[in-house]
Protein backbone atom coordinates (compact mmCIF):
# COMPACT_ATOMS: atom_id res chain seq x y z
CA UNK A 1 0.00 0.00 0.00
CA UNK A 2 3.00 2.27 -0.32
CA UNK A 3 2.78 3.24 -3.99
CA UNK A 4 -0.81 4.42 -4.51
CA UNK A 5 -2.68 4.35 -1.18
CA UNK A 6 -5.57 6.60 -2.18
CA UNK A 7 -6.12 4.71 -5.44
CA UNK A 8 -6.25 1.37 -3.64
CA UNK A 9 -8.76 2.73 -1.11
CA UNK A 10 -10.84 4.17 -3.96
CA UNK A 11 -10.85 0.77 -5.67
CA UNK A 12 -12.11 -0.89 -2.48
CA UNK A 13 -14.79 1.79 -2.13
CA UNK A 14 -15.91 1.04 -5.69
CA UNK A 15 -15.82 -2.68 -4.97
CA UNK A 16 -18.13 -2.09 -2.00
CA UNK A 17 -20.59 -0.33 -4.29
CA UNK A 18 -20.43 -3.17 -6.81
CA UNK A 19 -20.84 -5.85 -4.12
CA UNK A 20 -23.91 -4.11 -2.69
CA UNK A 21 -25.37 -3.66 -6.18
CA UNK A 22 -24.77 -7.29 -7.13
CA UNK A 23 -25.88 -9.05 -3.95
CA UNK A 24 -28.31 -6.51 -2.38
CA UNK A 25 -27.63 -7.36 1.25
CA UNK A 26 -30.41 -6.74 3.81
CA UNK A 27 -30.33 -3.87 6.28
CA UNK A 28 -28.86 -5.67 9.27
CA UNK A 29 -26.02 -7.17 7.23
CA UNK A 30 -24.98 -3.80 5.76
CA UNK A 31 -24.99 -2.24 9.22
CA UNK A 32 -23.01 -5.21 10.53
CA UNK A 33 -20.36 -4.68 7.85
CA UNK A 34 -20.00 -1.00 8.73
CA UNK A 35 -19.83 -1.83 12.45
CA UNK A 36 -17.05 -4.35 11.82
CA UNK A 37 -15.18 -1.83 9.70
CA UNK A 38 -15.51 0.86 12.36
CA UNK A 39 -14.40 -1.54 15.08
CA UNK A 40 -11.29 -2.50 13.14
CA UNK A 41 -10.33 1.12 12.52
CA UNK A 42 -11.20 1.97 16.13
CA UNK A 43 -8.87 -0.72 17.45
CA UNK A 44 -6.12 0.65 15.26
CA UNK A 45 -6.66 4.19 16.59
CA UNK A 46 -7.26 3.33 20.25
CA UNK A 47 -4.33 0.98 20.70
CA UNK A 48 -1.37 2.61 18.95
CA UNK A 49 1.21 0.80 21.07
CA UNK A 50 0.16 -2.60 19.78
CA UNK A 51 1.83 -3.28 16.45
CA UNK A 52 -0.93 -3.23 13.86
CA UNK A 53 1.40 -2.15 11.06
CA UNK A 54 1.06 -5.50 9.29
CA UNK A 55 -2.72 -5.28 9.34
CA UNK A 56 -3.25 -1.55 8.86
CA UNK A 57 -3.82 -1.90 5.12
CA UNK A 58 -6.29 -4.74 5.56
CA UNK A 59 -8.25 -2.78 8.18
CA UNK A 60 -8.51 0.18 5.84
CA UNK A 61 -9.54 -2.04 2.91
CA UNK A 62 -12.36 -3.58 4.95
CA UNK A 63 -13.39 -0.15 6.19
CA UNK A 64 -13.58 1.38 2.70
CA UNK A 65 -15.35 -1.69 1.33
CA UNK A 66 -17.99 -1.37 4.04
CA UNK A 67 -18.28 2.41 3.50
CA UNK A 68 -18.89 1.77 -0.21
CA UNK A 69 -21.56 -0.78 0.62
CA UNK A 70 -23.25 1.58 3.07
CA UNK A 71 -23.22 4.56 0.71
CA UNK A 72 -24.77 2.52 -2.11
CA UNK A 73 -27.30 0.99 0.28
CA UNK A 74 -28.41 4.40 1.52
CA UNK A 75 -28.67 5.92 -1.97
CA UNK A 76 -30.27 3.03 -3.88
CA UNK A 77 -33.96 2.74 -4.53
CA UNK A 78 -35.75 -0.36 -3.27
N, CA, C and O atoms as CSV, one atom per row, in Angstrom:
chain,resi,resn,atom,element,x,y,z
A,1,UNK,N,N,0.831,-1.189,0.000
A,1,UNK,CA,C,0.000,0.000,0.000
A,1,UNK,C,C,0.875,1.252,0.000
A,1,UNK,O,O,0.390,2.335,0.328
A,2,UNK,N,N,2.110,1.130,-0.349
A,2,UNK,CA,C,3.003,2.273,-0.323
A,2,UNK,C,C,2.954,3.103,-1.595
A,2,UNK,O,O,3.186,4.310,-1.535
A,3,UNK,N,N,2.661,2.506,-2.743
A,3,UNK,CA,C,2.780,3.236,-3.994
A,3,UNK,C,C,1.590,4.153,-4.269
A,3,UNK,O,O,1.780,5.336,-4.549
A,4,UNK,N,N,0.395,3.638,-4.195
A,4,UNK,CA,C,-0.805,4.419,-4.509
A,4,UNK,C,C,-1.879,4.179,-3.454
A,4,UNK,O,O,-2.867,3.505,-3.746
A,5,UNK,N,N,-1.725,4.701,-2.243
A,5,UNK,CA,C,-2.677,4.351,-1.178
A,5,UNK,C,C,-4.088,4.861,-1.420
A,5,UNK,O,O,-5.056,4.165,-1.111
A,6,UNK,N,N,-4.222,6.054,-1.962
A,6,UNK,CA,C,-5.566,6.600,-2.183
A,6,UNK,C,C,-6.269,5.845,-3.308
A,6,UNK,O,O,-7.475,5.610,-3.235
A,7,UNK,N,N,-5.531,5.467,-4.339
A,7,UNK,CA,C,-6.122,4.711,-5.440
A,7,UNK,C,C,-6.619,3.354,-4.974
A,7,UNK,O,O,-7.703,2.920,-5.365
A,8,UNK,N,N,-5.845,2.690,-4.153
A,8,UNK,CA,C,-6.249,1.373,-3.642
A,8,UNK,C,C,-7.498,1.499,-2.782
A,8,UNK,O,O,-8.400,0.668,-2.885
A,9,UNK,N,N,-7.569,2.530,-1.932
A,9,UNK,CA,C,-8.762,2.726,-1.114
A,9,UNK,C,C,-9.968,3.080,-1.973
A,9,UNK,O,O,-11.087,2.669,-1.664
A,10,UNK,N,N,-9.757,3.837,-3.043
A,10,UNK,CA,C,-10.841,4.169,-3.963
A,10,UNK,C,C,-11.348,2.923,-4.672
A,10,UNK,O,O,-12.552,2.779,-4.888
A,11,UNK,N,N,-10.452,2.029,-5.034
A,11,UNK,CA,C,-10.846,0.771,-5.673
A,11,UNK,C,C,-11.699,-0.059,-4.717
A,11,UNK,O,O,-12.702,-0.639,-5.133
A,12,UNK,N,N,-11.315,-0.124,-3.447
A,12,UNK,CA,C,-12.111,-0.894,-2.478
A,12,UNK,C,C,-13.465,-0.230,-2.220
A,12,UNK,O,O,-14.456,-0.922,-1.990
A,13,UNK,N,N,-13.516,1.089,-2.255
A,13,UNK,CA,C,-14.790,1.794,-2.129
A,13,UNK,C,C,-15.704,1.420,-3.301
A,13,UNK,O,O,-16.884,1.126,-3.110
A,14,UNK,N,N,-15.145,1.434,-4.507
A,14,UNK,CA,C,-15.911,1.042,-5.688
A,14,UNK,C,C,-16.333,-0.413,-5.642
A,14,UNK,O,O,-17.432,-0.760,-6.074
A,15,UNK,N,N,-15.461,-1.269,-5.118
A,15,UNK,CA,C,-15.824,-2.679,-4.974
A,15,UNK,C,C,-16.981,-2.847,-3.997
A,15,UNK,O,O,-17.837,-3.709,-4.195
A,16,UNK,N,N,-17.015,-2.034,-2.943
A,16,UNK,CA,C,-18.132,-2.088,-2.003
A,16,UNK,C,C,-19.443,-1.718,-2.673
A,16,UNK,O,O,-20.479,-2.324,-2.403
A,17,UNK,N,N,-19.395,-0.719,-3.549
A,17,UNK,CA,C,-20.593,-0.330,-4.291
A,17,UNK,C,C,-21.042,-1.465,-5.206
A,17,UNK,O,O,-22.229,-1.784,-5.275
A,18,UNK,N,N,-20.085,-2.072,-5.909
A,18,UNK,CA,C,-20.430,-3.171,-6.814
A,18,UNK,C,C,-20.954,-4.393,-6.060
A,18,UNK,O,O,-21.885,-5.050,-6.526
A,19,UNK,N,N,-20.378,-4.700,-4.921
A,19,UNK,CA,C,-20.838,-5.845,-4.123
A,19,UNK,C,C,-22.266,-5.616,-3.641
A,19,UNK,O,O,-23.096,-6.523,-3.699
A,20,UNK,N,N,-22.553,-4.410,-3.167
A,20,UNK,CA,C,-23.910,-4.112,-2.695
A,20,UNK,C,C,-24.898,-4.131,-3.849
A,20,UNK,O,O,-26.037,-4.566,-3.678
A,21,UNK,N,N,-24.482,-3.668,-5.015
A,21,UNK,CA,C,-25.370,-3.662,-6.175
A,21,UNK,C,C,-25.647,-5.080,-6.662
A,21,UNK,O,O,-26.768,-5.397,-7.059
A,22,UNK,N,N,-24.634,-5.923,-6.631
A,22,UNK,CA,C,-24.775,-7.287,-7.135
A,22,UNK,C,C,-25.570,-8.187,-6.187
A,22,UNK,O,O,-26.430,-8.947,-6.632
A,23,UNK,N,N,-25.287,-8.107,-4.894
A,23,UNK,CA,C,-25.883,-9.045,-3.950
A,23,UNK,C,C,-27.054,-8.470,-3.163
A,23,UNK,O,O,-27.850,-9.240,-2.626
A,24,UNK,N,N,-27.191,-7.168,-3.072
A,24,UNK,CA,C,-28.306,-6.507,-2.377
A,24,UNK,C,C,-28.524,-7.091,-0.981
A,24,UNK,O,O,-29.545,-7.723,-0.709
A,25,UNK,N,N,-27.557,-6.871,-0.114
A,25,UNK,CA,C,-27.633,-7.365,1.253
A,25,UNK,C,C,-28.751,-6.676,2.024
A,25,UNK,O,O,-29.059,-5.517,1.748
A,26,UNK,N,N,-29.368,-7.364,2.986
A,26,UNK,CA,C,-30.410,-6.737,3.809
A,26,UNK,C,C,-29.823,-5.704,4.773
A,26,UNK,O,O,-28.608,-5.577,4.923
A,27,UNK,N,N,-30.724,-4.979,5.412
A,27,UNK,CA,C,-30.335,-3.867,6.284
A,27,UNK,C,C,-29.348,-4.282,7.373
A,27,UNK,O,O,-28.288,-3.673,7.518
A,28,UNK,N,N,-29.690,-5.300,8.125
A,28,UNK,CA,C,-28.858,-5.669,9.274
A,28,UNK,C,C,-27.461,-6.108,8.851
A,28,UNK,O,O,-26.499,-5.895,9.590
A,29,UNK,N,N,-27.336,-6.715,7.679
A,29,UNK,CA,C,-26.023,-7.167,7.225
A,29,UNK,C,C,-25.146,-5.989,6.798
A,29,UNK,O,O,-23.941,-5.989,7.053
A,30,UNK,N,N,-25.737,-4.997,6.156
A,30,UNK,CA,C,-24.978,-3.803,5.764
A,30,UNK,C,C,-24.508,-3.065,7.008
A,30,UNK,O,O,-23.356,-2.636,7.075
A,31,UNK,N,N,-25.381,-2.914,7.987
A,31,UNK,CA,C,-24.989,-2.236,9.221
A,31,UNK,C,C,-23.960,-3.053,10.003
A,31,UNK,O,O,-23.120,-2.487,10.702
A,32,UNK,N,N,-24.023,-4.370,9.889
A,32,UNK,CA,C,-23.005,-5.210,10.530
A,32,UNK,C,C,-21.644,-5.015,9.880
A,32,UNK,O,O,-20.628,-4.951,10.572
A,33,UNK,N,N,-21.618,-4.920,8.547
A,33,UNK,CA,C,-20.357,-4.680,7.851
A,33,UNK,C,C,-19.737,-3.346,8.270
A,33,UNK,O,O,-18.534,-3.268,8.518
A,34,UNK,N,N,-20.549,-2.315,8.346
A,34,UNK,CA,C,-20.002,-1.003,8.726
A,34,UNK,C,C,-19.559,-1.021,10.184
A,34,UNK,O,O,-18.572,-0.370,10.527
A,35,UNK,N,N,-20.255,-1.743,11.045
A,35,UNK,CA,C,-19.831,-1.834,12.449
A,35,UNK,C,C,-18.498,-2.568,12.568
A,35,UNK,O,O,-17.636,-2.167,13.350
A,36,UNK,N,N,-18.327,-3.626,11.806
A,36,UNK,CA,C,-17.052,-4.353,11.824
A,36,UNK,C,C,-15.934,-3.466,11.307
A,36,UNK,O,O,-14.845,-3.441,11.881
A,37,UNK,N,N,-16.190,-2.742,10.234
A,37,UNK,CA,C,-15.181,-1.834,9.703
A,37,UNK,C,C,-14.807,-0.746,10.691
A,37,UNK,O,O,-13.628,-0.424,10.846
A,38,UNK,N,N,-15.791,-0.181,11.354
A,38,UNK,CA,C,-15.513,0.855,12.356
A,38,UNK,C,C,-14.768,0.293,13.560
A,38,UNK,O,O,-13.885,0.954,14.108
A,39,UNK,N,N,-15.115,-0.914,13.973
A,39,UNK,CA,C,-14.398,-1.545,15.080
A,39,UNK,C,C,-12.930,-1.789,14.747
A,39,UNK,O,O,-12.051,-1.559,15.576
A,40,UNK,N,N,-12.676,-2.252,13.543
A,40,UNK,CA,C,-11.291,-2.501,13.143
A,40,UNK,C,C,-10.472,-1.214,13.112
A,40,UNK,O,O,-9.341,-1.180,13.597
A,41,UNK,N,N,-11.041,-0.164,12.543
A,41,UNK,CA,C,-10.334,1.119,12.515
A,41,UNK,C,C,-10.219,1.680,13.928
A,41,UNK,O,O,-9.198,2.276,14.272
A,42,UNK,N,N,-11.243,1.499,14.746
A,42,UNK,CA,C,-11.203,1.971,16.129
A,42,UNK,C,C,-10.113,1.285,16.938
A,42,UNK,O,O,-9.423,1.936,17.721
A,43,UNK,N,N,-9.950,-0.021,16.759
A,43,UNK,CA,C,-8.867,-0.716,17.449
A,43,UNK,C,C,-7.512,-0.183,17.028
A,43,UNK,O,O,-6.600,-0.053,17.844
A,44,UNK,N,N,-7.393,0.120,15.760
A,44,UNK,CA,C,-6.123,0.655,15.256
A,44,UNK,C,C,-5.829,2.020,15.877
A,44,UNK,O,O,-4.680,2.322,16.201
A,45,UNK,N,N,-6.861,2.839,16.041
A,45,UNK,CA,C,-6.659,4.185,16.585
A,45,UNK,C,C,-6.540,4.203,18.105
A,45,UNK,O,O,-5.802,5.021,18.655
A,46,UNK,N,N,-7.254,3.317,18.787
A,46,UNK,CA,C,-7.260,3.326,20.247
A,46,UNK,C,C,-6.056,2.644,20.877
A,46,UNK,O,O,-5.674,2.963,22.003
A,47,UNK,N,N,-5.465,1.717,20.161
A,47,UNK,CA,C,-4.330,0.979,20.701
A,47,UNK,C,C,-3.096,1.166,19.827
A,47,UNK,O,O,-2.676,0.233,19.143
A,48,UNK,N,N,-2.513,2.360,19.844
A,48,UNK,CA,C,-1.375,2.610,18.953
A,48,UNK,C,C,-0.097,1.878,19.372
A,48,UNK,O,O,0.801,1.694,18.551
A,49,UNK,N,N,-0.005,1.463,20.626
A,49,UNK,CA,C,1.212,0.797,21.073
A,49,UNK,C,C,1.306,-0.642,20.599
A,49,UNK,O,O,2.399,-1.196,20.483
A,50,UNK,N,N,0.153,-1.249,20.325
A,50,UNK,CA,C,0.163,-2.604,19.784
A,50,UNK,C,C,0.506,-2.499,18.295
A,50,UNK,O,O,-0.017,-1.631,17.597
A,51,UNK,N,N,1.360,-3.356,17.825
A,51,UNK,CA,C,1.830,-3.283,16.448
A,51,UNK,C,C,0.770,-3.805,15.474
A,51,UNK,O,O,0.630,-5.012,15.279
A,52,UNK,N,N,0.043,-2.895,14.879
A,52,UNK,CA,C,-0.933,-3.229,13.859
A,52,UNK,C,C,-0.410,-2.892,12.468
A,52,UNK,O,O,-1.179,-2.904,11.507
A,53,UNK,N,N,0.858,-2.596,12.342
A,53,UNK,CA,C,1.402,-2.150,11.063
A,53,UNK,C,C,1.199,-3.178,9.955
A,53,UNK,O,O,0.984,-2.811,8.800
A,54,UNK,N,N,1.267,-4.470,10.302
A,54,UNK,CA,C,1.058,-5.504,9.291
A,54,UNK,C,C,-0.379,-5.491,8.779
A,54,UNK,O,O,-0.637,-5.780,7.610
A,55,UNK,N,N,-1.302,-5.157,9.661
A,55,UNK,CA,C,-2.719,-5.284,9.341
A,55,UNK,C,C,-3.389,-3.949,9.024
A,55,UNK,O,O,-4.583,-3.917,8.725
A,56,UNK,N,N,-2.652,-2.863,9.082
A,56,UNK,CA,C,-3.250,-1.550,8.863
A,56,UNK,C,C,-3.907,-1.454,7.487
A,56,UNK,O,O,-5.009,-0.918,7.370
A,57,UNK,N,N,-3.264,-1.953,6.470
A,57,UNK,CA,C,-3.819,-1.900,5.122
A,57,UNK,C,C,-5.100,-2.719,5.022
A,57,UNK,O,O,-6.070,-2.287,4.400
A,58,UNK,N,N,-5.102,-3.883,5.625
A,58,UNK,CA,C,-6.294,-4.743,5.560
A,58,UNK,C,C,-7.459,-4.092,6.289
A,58,UNK,O,O,-8.593,-4.141,5.811
A,59,UNK,N,N,-7.194,-3.479,7.447
A,59,UNK,CA,C,-8.247,-2.780,8.182
A,59,UNK,C,C,-8.849,-1.664,7.333
A,59,UNK,O,O,-10.069,-1.508,7.289
A,60,UNK,N,N,-8.014,-0.903,6.670
A,60,UNK,CA,C,-8.507,0.185,5.835
A,60,UNK,C,C,-9.266,-0.345,4.623
A,60,UNK,O,O,-10.259,0.257,4.215
A,61,UNK,N,N,-8.823,-1.452,4.040
A,61,UNK,CA,C,-9.538,-2.037,2.912
A,61,UNK,C,C,-10.935,-2.465,3.323
A,61,UNK,O,O,-11.903,-2.188,2.615
A,62,UNK,N,N,-11.048,-3.137,4.459
A,62,UNK,CA,C,-12.358,-3.579,4.946
A,62,UNK,C,C,-13.238,-2.374,5.263
A,62,UNK,O,O,-14.436,-2.378,4.977
A,63,UNK,N,N,-12.640,-1.350,5.851
A,63,UNK,CA,C,-13.395,-0.146,6.190
A,63,UNK,C,C,-13.938,0.530,4.935
A,63,UNK,O,O,-15.115,0.891,4.900
A,64,UNK,N,N,-13.116,0.712,3.908
A,64,UNK,CA,C,-13.582,1.376,2.700
A,64,UNK,C,C,-14.542,0.507,1.906
A,64,UNK,O,O,-15.437,1.034,1.245
A,65,UNK,N,N,-14.384,-0.801,1.953
A,65,UNK,CA,C,-15.345,-1.688,1.327
A,65,UNK,C,C,-16.714,-1.547,2.001
A,65,UNK,O,O,-17.740,-1.487,1.323
A,66,UNK,N,N,-16.724,-1.495,3.322
A,66,UNK,CA,C,-17.992,-1.365,4.038
A,66,UNK,C,C,-18.593,0.030,3.860
A,66,UNK,O,O,-19.816,0.168,3.812
A,67,UNK,N,N,-17.758,1.060,3.761
A,67,UNK,CA,C,-18.278,2.410,3.496
A,67,UNK,C,C,-18.915,2.476,2.114
A,67,UNK,O,O,-19.955,3.112,1.945
A,68,UNK,N,N,-18.308,1.832,1.128
A,68,UNK,CA,C,-18.895,1.768,-0.214
A,68,UNK,C,C,-20.225,1.046,-0.217
A,68,UNK,O,O,-21.169,1.475,-0.880
A,69,UNK,N,N,-20.302,-0.051,0.524
A,69,UNK,CA,C,-21.562,-0.785,0.617
A,69,UNK,C,C,-22.641,0.064,1.283
A,69,UNK,O,O,-23.788,0.085,0.835
A,70,UNK,N,N,-22.271,0.759,2.351
A,70,UNK,CA,C,-23.245,1.581,3.066
A,70,UNK,C,C,-23.725,2.743,2.207
A,70,UNK,O,O,-24.920,3.037,2.175
A,71,UNK,N,N,-22.815,3.399,1.519
A,71,UNK,CA,C,-23.224,4.559,0.706
A,71,UNK,C,C,-24.144,4.126,-0.434
A,71,UNK,O,O,-25.101,4.832,-0.752
A,72,UNK,N,N,-23.872,2.988,-1.047
A,72,UNK,CA,C,-24.769,2.524,-2.109
A,72,UNK,C,C,-26.099,2.051,-1.525
A,72,UNK,O,O,-27.147,2.251,-2.138
A,73,UNK,N,N,-26.069,1.439,-0.368
A,73,UNK,CA,C,-27.301,0.989,0.281
A,73,UNK,C,C,-28.200,2.172,0.624
A,73,UNK,O,O,-29.414,2.107,0.432
A,74,UNK,N,N,-27.614,3.244,1.126
A,74,UNK,CA,C,-28.410,4.405,1.525
A,74,UNK,C,C,-28.942,5.193,0.323
A,74,UNK,O,O,-29.969,5.862,0.433
A,75,UNK,N,N,-28.257,5.122,-0.817
A,75,UNK,CA,C,-28.665,5.925,-1.973
A,75,UNK,C,C,-29.375,5.122,-3.045
A,75,UNK,O,O,-29.734,5.688,-4.077
A,76,UNK,N,N,-29.593,3.839,-2.851
A,76,UNK,CA,C,-30.266,3.033,-3.879
A,76,UNK,C,C,-31.767,2.995,-3.596
A,76,UNK,O,O,-32.214,3.108,-2.455
A,77,UNK,N,N,-32.509,2.834,-4.661
A,77,UNK,CA,C,-33.962,2.741,-4.529
A,77,UNK,C,C,-34.350,1.286,-4.366
A,77,UNK,O,O,-33.793,0.415,-5.034
A,78,UNK,N,N,-35.290,1.017,-3.494
A,78,UNK,CA,C,-35.749,-0.359,-3.269
A,78,UNK,C,C,-36.761,-0.751,-4.317
A,78,UNK,O,O,-37.266,-1.873,-4.299
